[in-house]
Amino acid sequence: MRILHLGDLHIGKKVNGYCMIENQKYVFEQIYKLIEDKGIETVLIAGDIYDRSIPSEEATELLDELLSNLINKHRVKVVAISGNHDSSTRLDFSSKILEKQGLYIVGEYKDLVNKVSIDEVDFYLMPYVDP
């Protein structure tokens, strides 16, 4: 299985008042190309998907676009966990329904072991836990 590991996307980040959304769209286009070129089958997103716990409308739209492209267009499975910048409850929304589409996301810490099996490969997901 070919796996692409991503982390700290910080979708919606602003730097000195400058919104990074357009830059992030450009980076995501490069990711799509890499997926095609390398035959990636699964994408891991290791936390800090958003830059803040209540993301902007633009940020939520961009994440929707990213996940839709990964799963529907590029036919990869996506495994993701929340990070310290994410709202674990918001990321958990519809997670059980989305598993059937190929998106496995754990936002809230509920169990020590959150096992996801894809094509006989086991992933153990541990989202960010506030101490």
C-alpha positions in Angstrom: 0.0 0.0 0.0 1.3 3.4 -0.9 0.6 6.0 1.8 1.0 9.7 1.8 1.4 11.2 5.3 0.3 14.8 5.8 0.1 16.9 9.0 -0.4 20.4 10.2 -2.4 21.6 7.2 -3.7 24.6 9.2 -6.4 25.2 6.6 -7.6 28.8 6.9 -4.4 30.2 8.5 -3.7 33.9 8.4 -0.2 35.3 8.6 0.1 39.0 9.5 -3.5 39.4 8.2 -2.8 37.6 5.0 -5.1 34.7 4.3 -3.2 31.6 3.1 -6.3 29.9 1.4 -5.1 30.5 -2.2 -1.6 29.2 -1.2 -3.2 26.2 0.4 -5.2 25.5 -2.8 -2.0 25.6 -4.8 -0.3 23.1 -2.4 -3.4 20.8 -2.6 -3.1 20.8 -6.4 0.5 19.6 -6.0 -0.7 16.9 -3.6 -3.3 15.6 -6.2 -0.5 15.5 -8.8 1.8 13.5 -6.4 -1.1 11.1 -5.6 -1.5 10.4 -9.4 2.2 10.2 -10.1 3.1 7.9 -7.2 -0.1 5.8 -7.1 -1.0 6.7 -3.6 -3.8 4.6 -2.1 -4.2 6.1 1.4 -3.7 9.6 2.7 -3.0 10.1 6.5 -3.7 13.5 8.0 -2.1 13.8 11.4 -3.8 16.6 13.1 -4.1 20.4 12.9 -6.4 20.1 9.9 -7.7 23.6 10.6 -5.8 26.5 12.0 -8.5 27.2 14.7 -11.2 25.3 16.5 -13.9 27.4 14.8 -12.7 27.6 11.2 -13.9 30.2 8.7 -16.4 29.4 6.0 -13.6 29.5 3.5 -11.6 27.0 5.5 -14.5 24.5 5.8 -15.2 24.8 2.1 -11.5 24.1 1.3 -11.4 21.1 3.5 -14.6 19.8 1.8 -13.0 20.4 -1.6 -9.8 18.6 -0.5 -11.6 15.5 0.9 -14.0 15.3 -2.0 -11.1 15.4 -4.5 -9.1 12.8 -2.6 -12.0 10.4 -2.1 -14.2 10.9 -5.2 -11.8 12.0 -7.9 -8.5 10.3 -6.9 -10.2 7.3 -5.2 -7.9 7.2 -2.1 -8.9 6.4 1.4 -8.3 9.1 4.0 -7.4 8.5 7.6 -7.3 11.6 9.8 -7.1 12.6 13.5 -7.6 15.9 15.2 -4.8 18.1 16.5 -4.6 20.8 19.1 -5.9 23.5 16.7 -9.0 21.4 15.7 -12.4 21.1 17.4 -12.6 17.4 18.0 -16.4 17.5 18.2 -16.7 19.3 14.8 -14.3 16.9 13.1 -16.3 13.9 14.5 -19.5 15.2 12.9 -20.8 12.5 10.5 -17.7 10.4 10.9 -19.6 7.1 11.0 -21.5 7.9 7.8 -18.3 9.1 6.1 -16.5 5.8 6.8 -18.6 4.2 4.1 -17.2 6.7 1.6 -13.5 6.1 2.6 -13.0 8.9 5.2 -11.9 7.6 8.6 -11.7 10.4 11.0 -11.3 10.5 14.8 -11.8 13.9 16.4 -12.6 13.1 20.0 -10.6 10.8 22.2 -13.0 8.1 23.3 -11.0 4.9 23.3 -7.3 4.2 23.7 -7.3 2.2 20.5 -9.2 3.4 17.4 -8.3 0.8 14.9 -9.0 1.2 11.2 -8.2 -1.6 8.8 -7.8 -0.8 5.1 -6.8 -3.6 2.7 -5.3 -5.7 5.5 -3.3 -2.8 6.9 -4.2 -1.6 10.4 -4.0 2.0 11.5 -4.3 2.9 15.1 -5.6 6.4 15.5 -4.9 8.6 18.5 -6.4 12.1 18.3 -5.0 15.1 20.3 -6.0 14.9 23.9 -6.1 18.0 26.0 -4.1 17.3 29.1 
